[in-house]
């Protein structure tokens, strides 16, 4: 069974994984929401996210 995880990448090279679901659309929503949340709460430019993506985990 395929699982999907939203990954938020940061400018300093760090990444955070959110969610673990079988629904790709749900993982996309989680990724977008967490990207926006991380963007708003970042204390500095280097800790702001640069992108997010949804990856498959088997």
For each residue, the residues with C-beta under 8 A, 3 or more apart:
1: 22
2: 22 56 57 58
3: 20 21 22 56 57 58
4: 19 20 21 22 23 24 26 27 54 55 56 57
5: 17 18 19 20 27 54 55 57
6: 17 18 19 27 28 30 31 34 52 53 54
7: 15 16 17 18 31 52 53 54 55
8: 15 16 18 31 34 35 38 49 51 52
9: 14 15 49 50 51 52 53
10: 13 14 15 16 38 46 47 48 49 50
11: 45 46 47 48 49 50
12: 46 47
13: 10
14: 9 10
15: 7 8 9 10
16: 7 8 10 34 38
17: 5 6 7
18: 5 6 7 8 30 31 34
19: 4 5 6 26 27 30 31
20: 3 4 5 57
21: 3 4 26 27 30
22: 1 2 3 4
23: 4 26 27
24: 4 27 28 54
25: 28 29
26: 4 19 21 23 29 30
27: 4 5 6 19 21 23 24 30 31 54
28: 6 24 25 31 32 54
29: 25 26 32 33
30: 6 18 19 21 26 27 33 34
31: 6 7 8 18 19 27 28 34 35 52 53 54
32: 28 29 35 36 52
33: 29 30 36 37
34: 6 8 16 18 30 31 37 38 52
35: 8 31 32 38 39 49 51 52
36: 32 33 39 40
37: 33 34 40 41
38: 8 10 16 34 35 41 42 48 49
39: 35 36 42 48 49
40: 36 37
41: 37 38
42: 38 39 45 47 48 49
43: 47
44: 47 48
45: 11 42 48
46: 10 11 12
47: 10 11 12 42 43 44
48: 10 11 38 39 42 44 45
49: 8 9 10 11 35 38 39 42 52
50: 9 10 11
51: 8 9 35
52: 6 7 8 9 31 32 34 35 49
53: 6 7 9 31
54: 4 5 6 7 24 27 28 31
55: 4 5 7
56: 2 3 4
57: 2 3 4 5 20
58: 2 3
